[in-house]
């Protein structure tokens, strides 16, 4: 990969965190964890009893993963990654906070096993997995389909972040009330690039990884970010326990959602970048359908680098925990190799013609939404409702207007690949076969 990237001096390589603010956040995290510790001590006996009867919930990282992260906070990151010591302390406290909450999260999961064991009997017939690369418009496409509640059942962000039936039954009205506040947890610049809603679907593997520390991976340097936040198999060791946890989380939560609010003839629809478990999903659900949107990699990678930079500068993790933002260099050195690997693995999974796989060119999606939706419904053997296309086109022209959004982007977070030190011609050569595949689909 060295031939793809040239050395560039980024301004944020030399920035330092505000020490007073960082120390205040460290103190606040210590206080918060201490309060949770008292609650967890009370829950510990119930958690141990549940563990004797049922398996470890997929919302709880295995012990080896805790060890990995507690070691990583003081060993990962090279000098050029600019990982400040305050970040390491905060991350250690965040990981310790997750460990402290294990009994609480475990008891929350086991309450469902005790009160609603019949959710395991829910049938998941002909699910649709929209497994795409980041920045292909898949979130918007999922939302268009999600509006067709007669045919599609999409687990929401809230259902993924609070995967407990007993909470859903108690807190539906609360979640609706909190929706407006949920949007304000993310900065304006981030909301321009990604839609957030408690009560809609989103990147499923991102929600599942949230339970496994992965949201913190980008704060420990590019190498650790590649290890812990890969979307396709790389040479770096992939944590098989993470994949198992994501599979179990997916299996149980979609059953819970189908049990609670599923209707006859609905197809569970999950959207995300979980190519790592695509083969496993294909084996577990033999009647499943798989959909992807393929886009020119240079444009997509450029958009993705900028999105991650906005996220680490503008998200709840910076505001709540006070973590010093990851630099452009770290993000670039993560995105380029992992997304090249994703392109290669995506082509391997989707290239051969199959009745259960559909590939949609990005140009078709952008230029002809009507034909795109017709194609998806035909692929899923579902008659398309009369109002689906008209509603989607209306939303695309207003809420999802790409031209308006892009024109409003802050230029400080809208860098080109060239300015990031990426040799675009080399990138195109490296992914020549993938680009040819996309071009043939567009012909």
C-alpha positions, 0 to 999 in steps of 0.5 A: 500500500506504500505506493498509494500514499505519499507523505503529507504534513497535516496541520492536526498532526501537531495539535494538542488537547486542552489539558484542563478540559481533558482532566475535567472529563477524566474526573467526570468519568471516574465519578460516573463509573463509581455510581455505576459500580454500586448498581452493578454490585447489586445486580451481580448475583442475578447476573451470575444466576442468569449466566448459569442458565443462559449463554453470555449475552452478545451485548457483553464482550468476552474476557479476551476482548477486555484484555486486548483493549486494556492492553492496547490503551497503553501499547497501540499507536505510533508517534505519528498517530498523535495519540495523546496520553489524556486519550489513553487515560480516558479510553482506559476509563471508558473500557473499565466503565463497560466492564463495570456495567457487565452485570447490569447489561447482563441482567437487562438481557436475561429479563427478556429470557425470563419474561419473553422466551417465546421470542426465540420462536419468531420466524425470520423468513426471506430476510433482506441484507443490504450489505454495501460499502460506506458512502453508497447511499445505502442508508437513504435507500434503506429508509425508502424501503423502510417506509413500506411497512407492509413489506419490510421490517427494519430494526431501529437504532433504539432497538439496537442500542437498547435490545430489550423487549421489556424496555421497548414495551415501557419506553416507546413513548419516551423514545418518540419524545427524545427523537428531537434531542437525539439529533442534537447529540451530533453536530450540524456538519455530521448531520449534513452527511448522515441522517440520525433517528432513534426510530429508523434503521441505520448501519447495523454493524455499527450498532452491534459494534457499539457493544464491543468497544469498536467505537473507540478503535479510531482513537488508538492509531491507524493500525489498531483502527484497521484491526478493530474496525475492518469491514472485510478480511485483511491480513491483520488478525480479525477477532473471531469472537467479535464476528460471533457476537455480531452474528448472535446479536443480529440473530436475537435482536431481529427475532425480538423485533419480529416478535414485538412488531412483526406483521405477516408477509414482512421481510426483515431488512438490515442495512450495513457494511457487515461483509465480514459475516455475509457468508455466515448469514448466507448459511444461517438464512438460506432463503435470504436476499443480498443487495449492494450498491457499487460506486466508483471507489475514488469518490467513495473513499474520499467521501468516507475519509471526510465523514470519519473526520467529521464524526470524530470532531462532531460526534457524541463521543467527543462531546461526552467523553472529551476524546481528542479527535483522530487526525487526518493521517490516521483516518486516511491510513485506516480507510485506504487499505480497509476499503481496498480490501472491502472492494475486493471482497465485495466483488468476490461475494457479489460478482458471480450471478446468483438468484439471491444477490443483486448489485445496483450501480450507484449511477443508476440509483442516483439518476433513476430511483424509480428503476432502482426501486422497481428492480429491488422489489422484483428481486425480492419477488414483492409487488411494488405498492403504488405510492412507494416510488412517488414518495421516495422521489419526493423525499429524494428531491427534498430531504435527500438532495445530494447537491444541496448537502454537498454545497453546504459542506464545511471546506475544512472537512471536505478534502480531496484524495490528492490533498490527503496524499493519496495517489488516485491514479495508483488507486485506480490501477490497484482496483482496476478489476473492481472498476471494470466490474462496476463499469460493465454493470453500468453499460 
